[in-house]
Amino acid sequence: MKELLAVLKVAMANDLSAHQREVLVAVALNDVPIDALAARLGRSRGAIYKTVHDARRQLRAGLAARGIALGSREMGL
């Protein structure tokens, strides 16, 4: 598990934009509601949802490129 977290940390740092990291961390790790985050960032709910979707897709691709194939269920995202 430690190895997976280390690889995930590297993938988040290298494969996501700063905005994608900010949104994904807020929604997936800090349990910030999408509507609240959208209001705070001055974005629409749909834009935040799409950012989360794109970030998850990029993380899965980045992990796969590193030899780790996980779905969203295994990643907890």
Secondary structure by P-SEA (a helix, b strand, c coil): caaaaaaaaaaaaccccaaaaaaaaacccccccaaaaaaaacccaaaaaaaaaaaaaaaaaaaaaaccccccccccc
